[in-house]
């Protein structure tokens, strides 16, 4: 019963939780899947980050 007390309980905690999950997803999961498909190298990791959503400028 202790676990439910640690979940986000208001809008501020929920927003922080979603930001953390989004950062983990974009910075780790997406590049890792790309590296599995294209081969592991630092250039593959960097190229994956160049197309991430926060890079909206041309």
PDBQT receptor file of N, H, CA, C and O in Angstrom, charges set to zero:
ATOM      1  N   UNK A   1       0.810  -1.201   0.000  1.00  0.00    +0.000 N 
ATOM      2  CA  UNK A   1       0.000   0.000   0.000  1.00  0.00    +0.000 C 
ATOM      3  C   UNK A   1       0.852   1.264   0.000  1.00  0.00    +0.000 C 
ATOM      4  O   UNK A   1       0.317   2.356  -0.191  1.00  0.00    +0.000 OA
ATOM      5  N   UNK A   2       2.142   1.150   0.205  1.00  0.00    +0.000 N 
ATOM      6  H   UNK A   2       2.576   0.263   0.360  1.00  0.00    +0.000 HD
ATOM      7  CA  UNK A   2       3.008   2.320   0.240  1.00  0.00    +0.000 C 
ATOM      8  C   UNK A   2       3.254   2.871  -1.163  1.00  0.00    +0.000 C 
ATOM      9  O   UNK A   2       3.532   4.060  -1.318  1.00  0.00    +0.000 OA
ATOM     10  N   UNK A   3       3.155   2.007  -2.200  1.00  0.00    +0.000 N 
ATOM     11  H   UNK A   3       2.929   1.041  -2.074  1.00  0.00    +0.000 HD
ATOM     12  CA  UNK A   3       3.487   2.441  -3.555  1.00  0.00    +0.000 C 
ATOM     13  C   UNK A   3       2.555   3.543  -4.060  1.00  0.00    +0.000 C 
ATOM     14  O   UNK A   3       3.023   4.497  -4.682  1.00  0.00    +0.000 OA
ATOM     15  N   UNK A   4       1.278   3.438  -3.813  1.00  0.00    +0.000 N 
ATOM     16  H   UNK A   4       0.898   2.663  -3.307  1.00  0.00    +0.000 HD
ATOM     17  CA  UNK A   4       0.338   4.424  -4.357  1.00  0.00    +0.000 C 
ATOM     18  C   UNK A   4       0.587   5.820  -3.805  1.00  0.00    +0.000 C 
ATOM     19  O   UNK A   4       0.180   6.805  -4.422  1.00  0.00    +0.000 OA
ATOM     20  N   UNK A   5       1.236   5.925  -2.675  1.00  0.00    +0.000 N 
ATOM     21  H   UNK A   5       1.567   5.126  -2.174  1.00  0.00    +0.000 HD
ATOM     22  CA  UNK A   5       1.538   7.240  -2.092  1.00  0.00    +0.000 C 
ATOM     23  C   UNK A   5       2.677   7.936  -2.838  1.00  0.00    +0.000 C 
ATOM     24  O   UNK A   5       2.838   9.149  -2.703  1.00  0.00    +0.000 OA
ATOM     25  N   UNK A   6       3.466   7.204  -3.618  1.00  0.00    +0.000 N 
ATOM     26  H   UNK A   6       3.335   6.219  -3.728  1.00  0.00    +0.000 HD
ATOM     27  CA  UNK A   6       4.606   7.782  -4.317  1.00  0.00    +0.000 C 
ATOM     28  C   UNK A   6       4.260   8.236  -5.741  1.00  0.00    +0.000 C 
ATOM     29  O   UNK A   6       5.095   8.861  -6.396  1.00  0.00    +0.000 OA
ATOM     30  N   UNK A   7       3.079   7.945  -6.226  1.00  0.00    +0.000 N 
ATOM     31  H   UNK A   7       2.401   7.437  -5.694  1.00  0.00    +0.000 HD
ATOM     32  CA  UNK A   7       2.676   8.366  -7.552  1.00  0.00    +0.000 C 
ATOM     33  C   UNK A   7       2.380   9.865  -7.565  1.00  0.00    +0.000 C 
ATOM     34  O   UNK A   7       2.108  10.453  -6.518  1.00  0.00    +0.000 OA
ATOM     35  N   UNK A   8       2.432  10.492  -8.758  1.00  0.00    +0.000 N 
ATOM     36  H   UNK A   8       2.653  10.015  -9.609  1.00  0.00    +0.000 HD
ATOM     37  CA  UNK A   8       2.099  11.922  -8.832  1.00  0.00    +0.000 C 
ATOM     38  C   UNK A   8       0.681  12.172  -8.324  1.00  0.00    +0.000 C 
ATOM     39  O   UNK A   8      -0.273  11.526  -8.758  1.00  0.00    +0.000 OA
ATOM     40  N   UNK A   9       0.564  13.116  -7.405  1.00  0.00    +0.000 N 
ATOM     41  H   UNK A   9       1.339  13.640  -7.053  1.00  0.00    +0.000 HD
ATOM     42  CA  UNK A   9      -0.724  13.338  -6.761  1.00  0.00    +0.000 C 
ATOM     43  C   UNK A   9      -1.382  14.655  -7.138  1.00  0.00    +0.000 C 
ATOM     44  O   UNK A   9      -2.549  14.880  -6.816  1.00  0.00    +0.000 OA
ATOM     45  N   UNK A  10      -0.640  15.534  -7.822  1.00  0.00    +0.000 N 
ATOM     46  H   UNK A  10       0.307  15.352  -8.084  1.00  0.00    +0.000 HD
ATOM     47  CA  UNK A  10      -1.244  16.792  -8.267  1.00  0.00    +0.000 C 
ATOM     48  C   UNK A  10      -0.669  17.164  -9.637  1.00  0.00    +0.000 C 
ATOM     49  O   UNK A  10       0.170  16.440 -10.174  1.00  0.00    +0.000 OA
ATOM     50  N   UNK A  11      -1.114  18.281 -10.198  1.00  0.00    +0.000 N 
ATOM     51  H   UNK A  11      -1.795  18.869  -9.762  1.00  0.00    +0.000 HD
ATOM     52  CA  UNK A  11      -0.711  18.658 -11.553  1.00  0.00    +0.000 C 
ATOM     53  C   UNK A  11       0.779  18.950 -11.652  1.00  0.00    +0.000 C 
ATOM     54  O   UNK A  11       1.408  18.604 -12.652  1.00  0.00    +0.000 OA
ATOM     55  N   UNK A  12       1.349  19.575 -10.639  1.00  0.00    +0.000 N 
ATOM     56  H   UNK A  12       0.837  19.856  -9.827  1.00  0.00    +0.000 HD
ATOM     57  CA  UNK A  12       2.773  19.907 -10.665  1.00  0.00    +0.000 C 
ATOM     58  C   UNK A  12       3.622  18.644 -10.658  1.00  0.00    +0.000 C 
ATOM     59  O   UNK A  12       4.556  18.527 -11.452  1.00  0.00    +0.000 OA
ATOM     60  N   UNK A  13       3.316  17.696  -9.777  1.00  0.00    +0.000 N 
ATOM     61  H   UNK A  13       2.557  17.791  -9.132  1.00  0.00    +0.000 HD
ATOM     62  CA  UNK A  13       4.061  16.439  -9.723  1.00  0.00    +0.000 C 
ATOM     63  C   UNK A  13       3.887  15.645 -11.013  1.00  0.00    +0.000 C 
ATOM     64  O   UNK A  13       4.833  15.015 -11.486  1.00  0.00    +0.000 OA
ATOM     65  N   UNK A  14       2.678  15.672 -11.587  1.00  0.00    +0.000 N 
ATOM     66  H   UNK A  14       1.909  16.184 -11.203  1.00  0.00    +0.000 HD
ATOM     67  CA  UNK A  14       2.428  14.963 -12.835  1.00  0.00    +0.000 C 
ATOM     68  C   UNK A  14       3.251  15.565 -13.970  1.00  0.00    +0.000 C 
ATOM     69  O   UNK A  14       3.810  14.831 -14.785  1.00  0.00    +0.000 OA
ATOM     70  N   UNK A  15       3.331  16.892 -14.031  1.00  0.00    +0.000 N 
ATOM     71  H   UNK A  15       2.877  17.488 -13.369  1.00  0.00    +0.000 HD
ATOM     72  CA  UNK A  15       4.113  17.554 -15.077  1.00  0.00    +0.000 C 
ATOM     73  C   UNK A  15       5.592  17.212 -14.954  1.00  0.00    +0.000 C 
ATOM     74  O   UNK A  15       6.247  16.922 -15.956  1.00  0.00    +0.000 OA
ATOM     75  N   UNK A  16       6.119  17.243 -13.742  1.00  0.00    +0.000 N 
ATOM     76  H   UNK A  16       5.587  17.479 -12.929  1.00  0.00    +0.000 HD
ATOM     77  CA  UNK A  16       7.524  16.891 -13.527  1.00  0.00    +0.000 C 
ATOM     78  C   UNK A  16       7.772  15.431 -13.905  1.00  0.00    +0.000 C 
ATOM     79  O   UNK A  16       8.783  15.120 -14.535  1.00  0.00    +0.000 OA
ATOM     80  N   UNK A  17       6.875  14.549 -13.533  1.00  0.00    +0.000 N 
ATOM     81  H   UNK A  17       6.054  14.802 -13.022  1.00  0.00    +0.000 HD
ATOM     82  CA  UNK A  17       6.975  13.132 -13.868  1.00  0.00    +0.000 C 
ATOM     83  C   UNK A  17       6.994  12.946 -15.386  1.00  0.00    +0.000 C 
ATOM     84  O   UNK A  17       7.813  12.186 -15.903  1.00  0.00    +0.000 OA
ATOM     85  N   UNK A  18       6.104  13.628 -16.102  1.00  0.00    +0.000 N 
ATOM     86  H   UNK A  18       5.439  14.246 -15.682  1.00  0.00    +0.000 HD
ATOM     87  CA  UNK A  18       6.040  13.485 -17.557  1.00  0.00    +0.000 C 
ATOM     88  C   UNK A  18       7.287  14.050 -18.231  1.00  0.00    +0.000 C 
ATOM     89  O   UNK A  18       7.748  13.499 -19.231  1.00  0.00    +0.000 OA
ATOM     90  N   UNK A  19       7.835  15.131 -17.706  1.00  0.00    +0.000 N 
ATOM     91  H   UNK A  19       7.461  15.579 -16.894  1.00  0.00    +0.000 HD
ATOM     92  CA  UNK A  19       9.067  15.697 -18.263  1.00  0.00    +0.000 C 
ATOM     93  C   UNK A  19      10.220  14.717 -18.109  1.00  0.00    +0.000 C 
ATOM     94  O   UNK A  19      10.996  14.512 -19.043  1.00  0.00    +0.000 OA
ATOM     95  N   UNK A  20      10.332  14.115 -16.937  1.00  0.00    +0.000 N 
ATOM     96  H   UNK A  20       9.702  14.282 -16.179  1.00  0.00    +0.000 HD
ATOM     97  CA  UNK A  20      11.404  13.148 -16.701  1.00  0.00    +0.000 C 
ATOM     98  C   UNK A  20      11.262  11.944 -17.621  1.00  0.00    +0.000 C 
ATOM     99  O   UNK A  20      12.246  11.502 -18.215  1.00  0.00    +0.000 OA
ATOM    100  N   UNK A  21      10.059  11.409 -17.747  1.00  0.00    +0.000 N 
ATOM    101  H   UNK A  21       9.260  11.767 -17.265  1.00  0.00    +0.000 HD
ATOM    102  CA  UNK A  21       9.835  10.262 -18.626  1.00  0.00    +0.000 C 
ATOM    103  C   UNK A  21      10.125  10.630 -20.080  1.00  0.00    +0.000 C 
ATOM    104  O   UNK A  21      10.695   9.823 -20.814  1.00  0.00    +0.000 OA
ATOM    105  N   UNK A  22       9.746  11.818 -20.501  1.00  0.00    +0.000 N 
ATOM    106  H   UNK A  22       9.283  12.473 -19.904  1.00  0.00    +0.000 HD
ATOM    107  CA  UNK A  22      10.004  12.256 -21.870  1.00  0.00    +0.000 C 
ATOM    108  C   UNK A  22      11.495  12.375 -22.140  1.00  0.00    +0.000 C 
ATOM    109  O   UNK A  22      11.970  11.951 -23.193  1.00  0.00    +0.000 OA
ATOM    110  N   UNK A  23      12.228  12.943 -21.210  1.00  0.00    +0.000 N 
ATOM    111  H   UNK A  23      11.841  13.288 -20.355  1.00  0.00    +0.000 HD
ATOM    112  CA  UNK A  23      13.676  13.089 -21.380  1.00  0.00    +0.000 C 
ATOM    113  C   UNK A  23      14.334  11.720 -21.478  1.00  0.00    +0.000 C 
ATOM    114  O   UNK A  23      15.198  11.509 -22.329  1.00  0.00    +0.000 OA
ATOM    115  N   UNK A  24      13.939  10.795 -20.622  1.00  0.00    +0.000 N 
ATOM    116  H   UNK A  24      13.237  10.967 -19.930  1.00  0.00    +0.000 HD
ATOM    117  CA  UNK A  24      14.495   9.442 -20.672  1.00  0.00    +0.000 C 
ATOM    118  C   UNK A  24      14.171   8.793 -22.007  1.00  0.00    +0.000 C 
ATOM    119  O   UNK A  24      15.039   8.167 -22.616  1.00  0.00    +0.000 OA
ATOM    120  N   UNK A  25      12.952   8.932 -22.463  1.00  0.00    +0.000 N 
ATOM    121  H   UNK A  25      12.247   9.440 -21.968  1.00  0.00    +0.000 HD
ATOM    122  CA  UNK A  25      12.551   8.310 -23.724  1.00  0.00    +0.000 C 
ATOM    123  C   UNK A  25      13.335   8.872 -24.899  1.00  0.00    +0.000 C 
ATOM    124  O   UNK A  25      13.826   8.116 -25.738  1.00  0.00    +0.000 OA
ATOM    125  N   UNK A  26      13.455  10.197 -24.965  1.00  0.00    +0.000 N 
ATOM    126  H   UNK A  26      13.056  10.811 -24.284  1.00  0.00    +0.000 HD
ATOM    127  CA  UNK A  26      14.116  10.823 -26.103  1.00  0.00    +0.000 C 
ATOM    128  C   UNK A  26      15.614  10.597 -26.065  1.00  0.00    +0.000 C 
ATOM    129  O   UNK A  26      16.220  10.372 -27.113  1.00  0.00    +0.000 OA
ATOM    130  N   UNK A  27      16.225  10.649 -24.913  1.00  0.00    +0.000 N 
ATOM    131  H   UNK A  27      15.733  10.832 -24.062  1.00  0.00    +0.000 HD
ATOM    132  CA  UNK A  27      17.682  10.576 -24.818  1.00  0.00    +0.000 C 
ATOM    133  C   UNK A  27      18.241   9.160 -24.755  1.00  0.00    +0.000 C 
ATOM    134  O   UNK A  27      19.411   8.951 -25.075  1.00  0.00    +0.000 OA
ATOM    135  N   UNK A  28      17.444   8.193 -24.354  1.00  0.00    +0.000 N 
ATOM    136  H   UNK A  28      16.493   8.362 -24.094  1.00  0.00    +0.000 HD
ATOM    137  CA  UNK A  28      17.975   6.845 -24.204  1.00  0.00    +0.000 C 
ATOM    138  C   UNK A  28      17.289   5.845 -25.130  1.00  0.00    +0.000 C 
ATOM    139  O   UNK A  28      17.963   5.139 -25.881  1.00  0.00    +0.000 OA
ATOM    140  N   UNK A  29      15.981   5.775 -25.089  1.00  0.00    +0.000 N 
ATOM    141  H   UNK A  29      15.434   6.348 -24.479  1.00  0.00    +0.000 HD
ATOM    142  CA  UNK A  29      15.279   4.710 -25.801  1.00  0.00    +0.000 C 
ATOM    143  C   UNK A  29      15.362   4.898 -27.310  1.00  0.00    +0.000 C 
ATOM    144  O   UNK A  29      15.713   3.955 -28.019  1.00  0.00    +0.000 OA
ATOM    145  N   UNK A  30      15.051   6.080 -27.820  1.00  0.00    +0.000 N 
ATOM    146  H   UNK A  30      14.766   6.846 -27.244  1.00  0.00    +0.000 HD
ATOM    147  CA  UNK A  30      15.077   6.308 -29.267  1.00  0.00    +0.000 C 
ATOM    148  C   UNK A  30      16.475   6.103 -29.869  1.00  0.00    +0.000 C 
ATOM    149  O   UNK A  30      16.595   5.398 -30.870  1.00  0.00    +0.000 OA
ATOM    150  N   UNK A  31      17.533   6.690 -29.299  1.00  0.00    +0.000 N 
ATOM    151  H   UNK A  31      17.436   7.263 -28.486  1.00  0.00    +0.000 HD
ATOM    152  CA  UNK A  31      18.869   6.431 -29.853  1.00  0.00    +0.000 C 
ATOM    153  C   UNK A  31      19.293   4.962 -29.731  1.00  0.00    +0.000 C 
ATOM    154  O   UNK A  31      20.000   4.446 -30.597  1.00  0.00    +0.000 OA
ATOM    155  N   UNK A  32      18.871   4.304 -28.677  1.00  0.00    +0.000 N 
ATOM    156  H   UNK A  32      18.297   4.723 -27.974  1.00  0.00    +0.000 HD
ATOM    157  CA  UNK A  32      19.237   2.898 -28.506  1.00  0.00    +0.000 C 
ATOM    158  C   UNK A  32      18.606   2.039 -29.600  1.00  0.00    +0.000 C 
ATOM    159  O   UNK A  32      19.270   1.165 -30.158  1.00  0.00    +0.000 OA
ATOM    160  N   UNK A  33      17.344   2.275 -29.908  1.00  0.00    +0.000 N 
ATOM    161  H   UNK A  33      16.805   2.984 -29.455  1.00  0.00    +0.000 HD
ATOM    162  CA  UNK A  33      16.684   1.535 -30.984  1.00  0.00    +0.000 C 
ATOM    163  C   UNK A  33      17.367   1.821 -32.319  1.00  0.00    +0.000 C 
ATOM    164  O   UNK A  33      17.569   0.911 -33.122  1.00  0.00    +0.000 OA
ATOM    165  N   UNK A  34      17.721   3.075 -32.555  1.00  0.00    +0.000 N 
ATOM    166  H   UNK A  34      17.557   3.815 -31.903  1.00  0.00    +0.000 HD
ATOM    167  CA  UNK A  34      18.419   3.435 -33.791  1.00  0.00    +0.000 C 
ATOM    168  C   UNK A  34      19.766   2.753 -33.869  1.00  0.00    +0.000 C 
ATOM    169  O   UNK A  34      20.166   2.296 -34.939  1.00  0.00    +0.000 OA
ATOM    170  N   UNK A  35      20.468   2.677 -32.759  1.00  0.00    +0.000 N 
ATOM    171  H   UNK A  35      20.143   3.048 -31.890  1.00  0.00    +0.000 HD
ATOM    172  CA  UNK A  35      21.774   2.013 -32.755  1.00  0.00    +0.000 C 
ATOM    173  C   UNK A  35      21.630   0.509 -33.004  1.00  0.00    +0.000 C 
ATOM    174  O   UNK A  35      22.489  -0.096 -33.645  1.00  0.00    +0.000 OA
ATOM    175  N   UNK A  36      20.559  -0.091 -32.503  1.00  0.00    +0.000 N 
ATOM    176  H   UNK A  36      19.861   0.401 -31.982  1.00  0.00    +0.000 HD
ATOM    177  CA  UNK A  36      20.328  -1.506 -32.798  1.00  0.00    +0.000 C 
ATOM    178  C   UNK A  36      20.120  -1.726 -34.292  1.00  0.00    +0.000 C 
ATOM    179  O   UNK A  36      20.559  -2.740 -34.834  1.00  0.00    +0.000 OA
ATOM    180  N   UNK A  37      19.455  -0.789 -34.961  1.00  0.00    +0.000 N 
ATOM    181  H   UNK A  37      19.098   0.035 -34.520  1.00  0.00    +0.000 HD
ATOM    182  CA  UNK A  37      19.167  -0.937 -36.375  1.00  0.00    +0.000 C 
ATOM    183  C   UNK A  37      20.351  -0.578 -37.264  1.00  0.00    +0.000 C 
ATOM    184  O   UNK A  37      20.574  -1.237 -38.280  1.00  0.00    +0.000 OA
ATOM    185  N   UNK A  38      21.115   0.449 -36.904  1.00  0.00    +0.000 N 
ATOM    186  H   UNK A  38      20.934   0.984 -36.079  1.00  0.00    +0.000 HD
ATOM    187  CA  UNK A  38      22.171   0.954 -37.780  1.00  0.00    +0.000 C 
ATOM    188  C   UNK A  38      23.571   0.556 -37.332  1.00  0.00    +0.000 C 
ATOM    189  O   UNK A  38      24.525   0.731 -38.091  1.00  0.00    +0.000 OA
ATOM    190  N   UNK A  39      23.718   0.039 -36.150  1.00  0.00    +0.000 N 
ATOM    191  H   UNK A  39      22.943  -0.103 -35.533  1.00  0.00    +0.000 HD
ATOM    192  CA  UNK A  39      25.038  -0.297 -35.624  1.00  0.00    +0.000 C 
ATOM    193  C   UNK A  39      25.470   0.708 -34.574  1.00  0.00    +0.000 C 
ATOM    194  O   UNK A  39      25.195   1.903 -34.680  1.00  0.00    +0.000 OA
ATOM    195  N   UNK A  40      26.146   0.203 -33.568  1.00  0.00    +0.000 N 
ATOM    196  H   UNK A  40      26.369  -0.768 -33.482  1.00  0.00    +0.000 HD
ATOM    197  CA  UNK A  40      26.552   1.055 -32.457  1.00  0.00    +0.000 C 
ATOM    198  C   UNK A  40      27.785   1.868 -32.815  1.00  0.00    +0.000 C 
ATOM    199  O   UNK A  40      28.839   1.325 -33.146  1.00  0.00    +0.000 OA
ATOM    200  N   UNK A  41      27.623   3.197 -32.738  1.00  0.00    +0.000 N 
ATOM    201  H   UNK A  41      26.767   3.638 -32.469  1.00  0.00    +0.000 HD
ATOM    202  CA  UNK A  41      28.758   4.108 -32.871  1.00  0.00    +0.000 C 
ATOM    203  C   UNK A  41      28.328   5.451 -32.300  1.00  0.00    +0.000 C 
ATOM    204  O   UNK A  41      27.136   5.740 -32.188  1.00  0.00    +0.000 OA
ATOM    205  N   UNK A  42      29.292   6.251 -31.948  1.00  0.00    +0.000 N 
ATOM    206  H   UNK A  42      30.260   6.016 -32.039  1.00  0.00    +0.000 HD
ATOM    207  CA  UNK A  42      28.991   7.558 -31.366  1.00  0.00    +0.000 C 
ATOM    208  C   UNK A  42      28.359   8.461 -32.420  1.00  0.00    +0.000 C 
ATOM    209  O   UNK A  42      27.529   9.308 -32.089  1.00  0.00    +0.000 OA
ATOM    210  N   UNK A  43      28.744   8.291 -33.688  1.00  0.00    +0.000 N 
ATOM    211  H   UNK A  43      29.419   7.604 -33.956  1.00  0.00    +0.000 HD
ATOM    212  CA  UNK A  43      28.154   9.128 -34.741  1.00  0.00    +0.000 C 
ATOM    213  C   UNK A  43      26.670   8.807 -34.936  1.00  0.00    +0.000 C 
ATOM    214  O   UNK A  43      25.879   9.707 -35.216  1.00  0.00    +0.000 OA
ATOM    215  N   UNK A  44      26.285   7.544 -34.792  1.00  0.00    +0.000 N 
ATOM    216  H   UNK A  44      26.927   6.812 -34.564  1.00  0.00    +0.000 HD
ATOM    217  CA  UNK A  44      24.867   7.180 -34.875  1.00  0.00    +0.000 C 
ATOM    218  C   UNK A  44      24.096   7.823 -33.737  1.00  0.00    +0.000 C 
ATOM    219  O   UNK A  44      22.993   8.329 -33.945  1.00  0.00    +0.000 OA
ATOM    220  N   UNK A  45      24.660   7.810 -32.541  1.00  0.00    +0.000 N 
ATOM    221  H   UNK A  45      25.556   7.399 -32.372  1.00  0.00    +0.000 HD
ATOM    222  CA  UNK A  45      24.006   8.413 -31.377  1.00  0.00    +0.000 C 
ATOM    223  C   UNK A  45      23.826   9.921 -31.579  1.00  0.00    +0.000 C 
ATOM    224  O   UNK A  45      22.761  10.468 -31.291  1.00  0.00    +0.000 OA
ATOM    225  N   UNK A  46      24.870  10.587 -32.076  1.00  0.00    +0.000 N 
ATOM    226  H   UNK A  46      25.735  10.143 -32.311  1.00  0.00    +0.000 HD
ATOM    227  CA  UNK A  46      24.804  12.038 -32.297  1.00  0.00    +0.000 C 
ATOM    228  C   UNK A  46      23.805  12.360 -33.408  1.00  0.00    +0.000 C 
ATOM    229  O   UNK A  46      23.031  13.309 -33.284  1.00  0.00    +0.000 OA
ATOM    230  N   UNK A  47      23.813  11.588 -34.481  1.00  0.00    +0.000 N 
ATOM    231  H   UNK A  47      24.442  10.817 -34.582  1.00  0.00    +0.000 HD
ATOM    232  CA  UNK A  47      22.873  11.834 -35.577  1.00  0.00    +0.000 C 
ATOM    233  C   UNK A  47      21.438  11.626 -35.129  1.00  0.00    +0.000 C 
ATOM    234  O   UNK A  47      20.541  12.312 -35.620  1.00  0.00    +0.000 OA
ATOM    235  N   UNK A  48      21.200  10.718 -34.229  1.00  0.00    +0.000 N 
ATOM    236  H   UNK A  48      21.929  10.161 -33.831  1.00  0.00    +0.000 HD
ATOM    237  CA  UNK A  48      19.860  10.518 -33.691  1.00  0.00    +0.000 C 
ATOM    238  C   UNK A  48      19.414  11.755 -32.917  1.00  0.00    +0.000 C 
ATOM    239  O   UNK A  48      18.256  12.160 -33.014  1.00  0.00    +0.000 OA
ATOM    240  N   UNK A  49      20.313  12.354 -32.155  1.00  0.00    +0.000 N 
ATOM    241  H   UNK A  49      21.254  12.025 -32.076  1.00  0.00    +0.000 HD
ATOM    242  CA  UNK A  49      19.962  13.540 -31.373  1.00  0.00    +0.000 C 
ATOM    243  C   UNK A  49      19.752  14.780 -32.236  1.00  0.00    +0.000 C 
ATOM    244  O   UNK A  49      19.110  15.734 -31.797  1.00  0.00    +0.000 OA
ATOM    245  N   UNK A  50      20.285  14.777 -33.453  1.00  0.00    +0.000 N 
ATOM    246  H   UNK A  50      20.807  14.002 -33.809  1.00  0.00    +0.000 HD
ATOM    247  CA  UNK A  50      20.080  15.949 -34.314  1.00  0.00    +0.000 C 
ATOM    248  C   UNK A  50      18.656  16.029 -34.842  1.00  0.00    +0.000 C 
ATOM    249  O   UNK A  50      18.226  17.096 -35.279  1.00  0.00    +0.000 OA
ATOM    250  N   UNK A  51      17.917  14.932 -34.813  1.00  0.00    +0.000 N 
ATOM    251  H   UNK A  51      18.265  14.065 -34.458  1.00  0.00    +0.000 HD
ATOM    252  CA  UNK A  51      16.530  14.939 -35.290  1.00  0.00    +0.000 C 
ATOM    253  C   UNK A  51      15.530  14.861 -34.142  1.00  0.00    +0.000 C 
ATOM    254  O   UNK A  51      14.346  14.614 -34.374  1.00  0.00    +0.000 OA
ATOM    255  N   UNK A  52      15.975  15.062 -32.936  1.00  0.00    +0.000 N 
ATOM    256  H   UNK A  52      16.936  15.263 -32.747  1.00  0.00    +0.000 HD
ATOM    257  CA  UNK A  52      15.078  15.024 -31.779  1.00  0.00    +0.000 C 
ATOM    258  C   UNK A  52      14.114  16.203 -31.808  1.00  0.00    +0.000 C 
ATOM    259  O   UNK A  52      14.417  17.226 -32.423  1.00  0.00    +0.000 OA
ATOM    260  N   UNK A  53      12.970  16.084 -31.162  1.00  0.00    +0.000 N 
ATOM    261  H   UNK A  53      12.724  15.254 -30.662  1.00  0.00    +0.000 HD
ATOM    262  CA  UNK A  53      11.923  17.108 -31.245  1.00  0.00    +0.000 C 
ATOM    263  C   UNK A  53      12.319  18.504 -30.774  1.00  0.00    +0.000 C 
ATOM    264  O   UNK A  53      11.748  19.478 -31.264  1.00  0.00    +0.000 OA
ATOM    265  N   UNK A  54      13.246  18.647 -29.868  1.00  0.00    +0.000 N 
ATOM    266  H   UNK A  54      13.710  17.856 -29.470  1.00  0.00    +0.000 HD
ATOM    267  CA  UNK A  54      13.561  19.985 -29.371  1.00  0.00    +0.000 C 
ATOM    268  C   UNK A  54      14.390  20.783 -30.368  1.00  0.00    +0.000 C 
ATOM    269  O   UNK A  54      14.570  21.986 -30.180  1.00  0.00    +0.000 OA
ATOM    270  N   UNK A  55      14.890  20.161 -31.403  1.00  0.00    +0.000 N 
ATOM    271  H   UNK A  55      14.743  19.184 -31.556  1.00  0.00    +0.000 HD
ATOM    272  CA  UNK A  55      15.663  20.860 -32.441  1.00  0.00    +0.000 C 
ATOM    273  C   UNK A  55      14.722  21.281 -33.560  1.00  0.00    +0.000 C 
ATOM    274  O   UNK A  55      14.716  20.664 -34.626  1.00  0.00    +0.000 OA
ATOM    275  N   UNK A  56      13.935  22.311 -33.337  1.00  0.00    +0.000 N 
ATOM    276  H   UNK A  56      13.939  22.813 -32.472  1.00  0.00    +0.000 HD
ATOM    277  CA  UNK A  56      12.926  22.717 -34.316  1.00  0.00    +0.000 C 
ATOM    278  C   UNK A  56      13.452  23.751 -35.296  1.00  0.00    +0.000 C 
ATOM    279  O   UNK A  56      12.766  24.062 -36.270  1.00  0.00    +0.000 OA
ATOM    280  N   UNK A  57      14.637  24.293 -35.078  1.00  0.00    +0.000 N 
ATOM    281  H   UNK A  57      15.195  24.040 -34.287  1.00  0.00    +0.000 HD
ATOM    282  CA  UNK A  57      15.172  25.282 -36.000  1.00  0.00    +0.000 C 
ATOM    283  C   UNK A  57      15.842  24.580 -37.174  1.00  0.00    +0.000 C 
ATOM    284  O   UNK A  57      16.225  23.415 -37.070  1.00  0.00    +0.000 OA
ATOM    285  N   UNK A  58      15.983  25.290 -38.291  1.00  0.00    +0.000 N 
ATOM    286  H   UNK A  58      15.672  26.237 -38.375  1.00  0.00    +0.000 HD
ATOM    287  CA  UNK A  58      16.551  24.694 -39.508  1.00  0.00    +0.000 C 
ATOM    288  C   UNK A  58      18.026  25.006 -39.618  1.00  0.00    +0.000 C 
ATOM    289  O   UNK A  58      18.675  24.588 -40.577  1.00  0.00    +0.000 OA
TER     290      UNK A  58
